[in-house]
Amino acid sequence: MSFEEMIEASMKPIFGGKVVKGVVTSISQNEIQVDIGTKHTGFVKLSELSDDPSAKAEDLVHVGDELDLVVEKVNDQEGIAYLSKKKLESRKGLEEIGKAFEEGTVLEGTVTESNKGGVVVLVKGVKVFVPRSQATMRRDEDYTKLVKQNVKLVITEFSGHKIVGSINKVTAEANKAKAEEFWANVEIGKTYHGVVKSLTSYGAFVDIGGVDGLCHISELSWNRIKNPSEVVSVGDEIDVYVKDLDRDNKKVSLGYKKAEDNPWEKLKNEYPIGSVFTAPVVSITKFGAFVRILPGVDGLVHISEISNDRVEKVSDVLSVGDEVTVKLQDVDFDKKRISLSMKAAQENAEG
């Protein structure tokens, strides 16, 4: 610019709401100073640079950067203009969001907070409210976990400052496509990496890519458990396999426990008939005592196999928690029955 042009530019009127370009001339902890080409010194507070409360001015801009800003307030007497980058972005964002509302375009944003009614998503510098019912696909899903996550959404209401969106509508469309692909390729025995979405008393529902499958409580562990929460929690990522399919009703039964962890297989491999070992008594009955060989596998020491001496009452000789040495006499894998003998183990020890 020539000297005359610079003089002319410096005399241009400046007023609240006007959009200007500013060149960063200095940076301090709480604000930056910009040259806006007029006789006024421009200041942009840190809070008007970013919505991030932890952001630092020196990380956001550098001396010499050119910024698009909107004038907030002018003090002609002191020759100062206060400007905002954030409000200009919000203004532009409003226009883009309005257009997206009319065209049904999918937008992206970051969830900044949650409340009783739903979540707030920052989209192009504009706060969009997403009701709780439109935040997650399942009612029992914890919508507050969306905070700080990037999400896709569509605008469902745009009137003045009231802007409402839906994450569900985008998720449902994506899930529909995933579900179609799933049912086209699924087969029994196929393994999937899924996410636990909810727990019930009878099992866990796992999202395996647009489709929720049920992993029954009996399929979660080889051990007896009273509640699925003993094995998995909502949000856990787990590998499951398809046990059964109902294509007509679109239902999938899943398995989680692995064949190699089957304690009965471990018993077969690690405890041959005739093995002698020490194990704890876990329960007492009239006809004998049950001894825990492996987690989920108990064997019976019949009352007649406790001692060479006559035993009238099992509880007179043994108590729950006692460590006893037993010999594996027989295993019926079909009926899941194991016969143990303390008497035979004692005879082995005596030679």
VOGU-3710 file (C-alpha; in Angstrom, 3 decimals, decimal comma):
1> msfeemieas> 0,000/0,000/0,000  1,106/3,528/-0,717  1,323/6,051/2,100  -1,895/7,678/0,863  -3,696/4,336/0,796  -2,536/3,575/4,348  -3,875/6,940/5,521  -7,179/6,288/3,774  -7,453/2,789/5,272  -6,743/4,058/8,770
11> mkpifggkvv> -9,659/6,463/8,478  -12,171/3,783/7,469  -15,129/3,596/9,853  -15,168/0,725/12,301  -18,237/-0,401/14,241  -19,650/-3,340/16,194  -20,487/-6,310/14,007  -18,119/-5,365/11,204  -15,898/-8,131/9,849  -12,225/-7,191/9,578
21> kgvvtsisqn> -8,860/-8,789/8,953  -6,255/-8,516/11,698  -2,558/-9,318/11,716  -1,201/-10,588/15,043  1,417/-8,147/16,378  1,910/-9,441/19,931  0,764/-12,271/22,191  0,253/-12,238/25,975  -1,169/-14,773/28,396  -4,790/-13,575/28,293
31> eiqvdigtkh> -5,080/-11,788/24,949  -3,476/-11,002/21,607  -2,950/-7,649/19,888  -3,755/-7,243/16,192  -3,343/-4,599/13,506  -6,666/-4,129/11,724  -5,440/-1,417/9,320  -7,128/1,498/11,110  -6,085/3,995/13,757  -7,456/1,584/16,368
41> tgfvklsels> -5,386/-1,014/18,231  -7,199/-4,326/18,114  -7,379/-6,743/21,057  -8,721/-10,291/21,087  -9,204/-11,885/24,490  -8,183/-15,524/24,884  -11,825/-16,416/25,617  -12,716/-14,979/22,187  -10,078/-17,047/20,427  -11,185/-20,505/21,557
51> ddpsakaedl> -13,855/-22,417/23,493  -11,165/-24,612/25,021  -10,604/-23,360/28,622  -7,192/-25,031/28,748  -5,939/-23,497/25,484  -2,960/-21,118/25,487  -2,796/-18,094/23,180  0,740/-18,920/21,994  -0,462/-22,352/20,895  -3,382/-20,919/18,918
61> vhvgdeldlv> -1,731/-18,080/16,958  1,686/-16,704/16,070  2,933/-13,178/15,399  2,280/-12,386/11,732  -0,822/-14,623/11,444  -3,753/-13,031/9,628  -7,129/-13,628/11,266  -10,726/-13,024/10,237  -12,412/-11,226/13,154  -15,636/-9,481/14,040
71> vekvndqegi> -15,730/-6,179/15,944  -17,403/-6,451/19,335  -16,824/-3,025/20,843  -15,045/0,207/19,840  -13,547/2,814/22,167  -12,718/5,774/19,892  -11,399/7,924/22,725  -8,721/5,388/23,625  -8,333/4,142/20,068  -9,101/0,535/21,001
81> aylskkkles> -11,237/-2,079/19,286  -12,213/-5,339/20,926  -12,619/-8,214/18,486  -13,668/-11,854/18,431  -12,572/-14,775/16,282  -14,978/-17,143/18,005  -18,107/-15,073/17,322  -17,238/-14,722/13,658  -16,789/-18,471/13,367  -20,103/-18,916/15,166
91> rkgleeigka> -21,778/-16,533/12,724  -20,365/-18,433/9,766  -21,208/-21,692/11,509  -24,840/-20,641/11,915  -25,101/-20,079/8,183  -23,577/-23,496/7,444  -25,788/-25,217/10,023  -28,885/-23,524/8,578  -27,935/-24,793/5,143  -27,263/-28,285/6,536
101> feegtvlegt> -30,710/-28,238/8,192  -32,406/-27,420/4,888  -30,444/-30,035/2,947  -30,320/-32,740/5,634  -26,523/-32,797/5,543  -24,592/-34,767/8,169  -22,357/-32,573/10,362  -19,519/-33,367/12,739  -18,882/-31,889/16,166  -17,492/-32,482/19,631
111> vtesnkggvv> -19,671/-33,215/22,666  -18,693/-30,555/25,227  -21,098/-31,273/28,089  -24,022/-33,368/29,305  -27,056/-32,549/31,437  -30,287/-34,222/32,518  -31,891/-33,512/29,166  -29,114/-34,636/26,862  -25,778/-33,429/25,503  -24,378/-30,278/23,928
121> vlvkgvkvfv> -22,354/-30,630/20,724  -20,097/-27,851/19,450  -20,498/-27,724/15,667  -18,580/-25,087/13,693  -18,438/-22,870/16,767  -22,180/-23,249/17,451  -23,741/-25,131/20,360  -26,268/-27,745/19,249  -28,491/-29,481/21,805  -29,083/-33,212/21,361
131> prsqatmrrd> -31,897/-34,623/23,550  -31,095/-37,706/25,589  -33,432/-39,838/23,443  -31,477/-38,813/20,336  -27,989/-39,241/21,808  -27,700/-43,043/22,055  -29,383/-45,980/20,354  -30,298/-47,778/23,590  -32,238/-46,283/26,513  -29,980/-47,911/29,080
141> edytklvkqn> -26,785/-46,719/27,361  -24,842/-44,091/29,336  -25,118/-40,965/27,164  -22,787/-38,983/29,469  -19,867/-41,044/28,122  -20,205/-39,102/24,857  -18,570/-36,053/26,460  -15,277/-35,170/24,682  -16,094/-37,559/21,832  -16,386/-36,529/18,187
151> vklvitefsg> -19,832/-37,387/16,811  -21,831/-37,146/13,603  -25,326/-35,637/13,705  -28,104/-34,050/11,673  -29,997/-30,868/12,580  -33,656/-31,561/13,360  -34,725/-28,065/14,470  -33,315/-24,663/13,487  -35,255/-21,634/14,691  -33,455/-18,557/15,964
161> hkivgsinkv> -31,107/-19,580/18,718  -32,849/-22,924/19,214  -30,813/-25,535/17,395  -31,544/-29,209/18,038  -29,784/-32,198/16,543  -29,865/-35,997/16,481  -26,914/-38,362/16,708  -29,261/-41,359/16,537  -30,475/-40,658/13,019  -26,932/-40,841/11,687
171> taeankakae> -26,060/-43,870/13,829  -29,238/-45,675/12,724  -28,427/-45,140/9,046  -24,866/-46,338/9,555  -26,091/-49,345/11,559  -28,641/-50,195/8,861  -25,886/-50,471/6,264  -23,682/-52,451/8,678  -26,588/-54,775/9,550  -27,257/-55,532/5,890
181> efwanveigk> -23,598/-56,374/5,388  -23,607/-58,473/8,580  -26,572/-60,635/7,582  -25,137/-61,088/4,104  -21,878/-62,514/5,451  -22,588/-63,994/8,890  -22,250/-67,720/9,541  -22,193/-69,914/12,646  -18,746/-70,070/14,194  -17,590/-66,726/12,787
191> tyhgvvkslt> -15,700/-64,529/15,250  -16,433/-60,817/15,808  -14,826/-58,050/17,849  -17,699/-56,355/19,671  -18,627/-53,896/22,396  -20,778/-54,781/25,414  -23,801/-52,462/25,196  -25,963/-53,606/28,109  -26,296/-56,274/30,787  -29,347/-58,178/31,999
201> sygafvdigg> -29,749/-60,899/34,594  -29,641/-63,508/31,830  -26,745/-62,262/29,704  -24,917/-59,484/27,870  -25,906/-57,715/24,654  -22,902/-57,155/22,411  -22,762/-54,833/19,390  -20,933/-56,770/16,683  -21,247/-54,174/13,927  -24,736/-52,703/13,575
211> vdglchisel> -26,310/-55,790/15,165  -26,703/-56,597/18,855  -26,232/-60,254/19,730  -27,047/-61,926/23,046  -24,329/-63,725/24,924  -26,268/-65,845/27,448  -24,925/-65,960/30,995  -24,098/-69,655/30,485  -21,881/-68,682/27,533  -19,879/-66,064/29,418
221> swnriknpse> -17,885/-68,350/31,681  -17,150/-72,021/32,293  -17,584/-71,278/35,986  -20,986/-70,805/37,528  -21,745/-67,092/37,823  -24,759/-65,336/39,294  -24,566/-62,192/37,164  -22,909/-61,260/33,838  -21,202/-58,336/35,582  -18,849/-60,881/37,194
231> vvsvgdeidv> -17,267/-61,363/33,762  -17,918/-58,260/31,606  -18,904/-54,595/31,983  -20,751/-52,181/29,690  -18,233/-50,675/27,284  -15,869/-53,656/27,320  -14,465/-54,661/23,938  -14,555/-58,451/23,633  -14,132/-61,162/21,009  -17,213/-63,351/20,570
241> yvkdldrdnk> -18,305/-66,026/18,127  -21,686/-66,831/16,597  -23,308/-69,868/18,228  -26,706/-69,716/16,561  -28,720/-67,582/14,121  -32,412/-66,811/13,706  -32,507/-65,045/10,334  -36,294/-64,677/10,326  -36,355/-62,745/13,595  -32,885/-61,229/13,142
251> kvslgykkae> -31,533/-62,706/16,381  -27,951/-63,739/17,063  -26,754/-65,980/19,887  -23,133/-65,442/20,857  -20,483/-67,346/22,748  -17,657/-65,791/24,740  -16,086/-68,616/26,726  -13,361/-70,361/24,760  -13,103/-74,119/24,181  -9,475/-74,121/25,274
261> dnpweklkne> -10,555/-72,730/28,655  -13,032/-75,563/29,215  -12,026/-76,950/32,626  -13,191/-80,417/31,574  -10,701/-80,327/28,694  -8,020/-79,213/31,149  -8,993/-82,104/33,415  -8,630/-84,553/30,512  -5,192/-83,160/29,616  -3,743/-82,534/33,074
271> ypigsvftap> -5,328/-85,178/35,327  -5,094/-88,718/33,912  -6,881/-91,547/35,698  -4,773/-92,594/38,691  -3,469/-89,071/39,392  -2,892/-88,262/43,049  -3,198/-84,620/44,151  -4,243/-82,352/46,995  -7,416/-80,243/46,730  -9,898/-78,431/49,019
281> vvsitkfgaf> -13,227/-79,786/50,266  -15,986/-77,443/48,995  -19,129/-79,147/50,289  -20,270/-81,970/52,569  -23,218/-84,321/51,942  -24,581/-87,415/53,689  -22,986/-89,661/51,087  -19,594/-87,989/50,782  -17,578/-84,836/50,186  -17,070/-82,771/47,035
291> vrilpgvdgl> -13,530/-81,670/46,310  -12,599/-78,790/43,946  -10,132/-80,107/41,331  -10,292/-77,081/39,003  -12,498/-73,971/38,993  -15,853/-75,320/37,781  -14,900/-78,988/38,263  -15,676/-80,845/41,504  -15,160/-84,529/42,220  -16,923/-86,748/44,774
301> vhiseisndr> -15,171/-88,662/47,502  -17,840/-91,188/48,450  -18,191/-91,873/52,170  -16,846/-95,357/51,549  -13,686/-93,872/49,953  -12,776/-91,517/52,783  -10,953/-93,941/55,044  -10,135/-97,609/55,605  -11,881/-97,140/58,946  -15,665/-97,083/58,922
311> vekvsdvlsv> -17,072/-93,544/58,648  -20,564/-93,080/60,081  -20,873/-89,359/59,364  -18,842/-87,407/56,802  -18,884/-84,200/58,863  -17,202/-86,059/61,764  -14,147/-86,587/59,573  -14,122/-83,695/57,069  -15,011/-80,008/56,997  -15,383/-77,479/54,167
321> gdevtvklqd> -11,983/-75,917/53,508  -9,957/-79,003/54,483  -7,120/-79,804/52,083  -7,220/-83,520/51,292  -5,070/-85,825/49,181  -7,136/-87,817/46,697  -6,694/-90,240/43,811  -8,647/-89,825/40,558  -10,533/-93,093/40,168  -12,928/-92,465/37,283
331> vdfdkkrisl> -14,413/-89,685/35,072  -17,707/-89,761/33,171  -17,308/-86,802/30,793  -20,829/-87,159/29,386  -22,507/-86,960/32,784  -19,807/-84,688/34,236  -19,180/-87,035/37,170  -15,824/-87,644/38,860  -14,999/-90,310/41,419  -12,178/-89,626/43,892
341> smkaaqenae> -10,699/-91,686/46,704  -8,811/-90,566/49,804  -8,443/-94,200/50,803  -6,657/-95,155/47,550  -4,384/-92,115/47,801  -3,377/-93,190/51,304  -2,691/-96,734/50,096  -0,488/-95,329/47,301  1,498/-93,318/49,826  2,023/-96,352/52,026
351> g> 3,302/-98,282/49,037
//
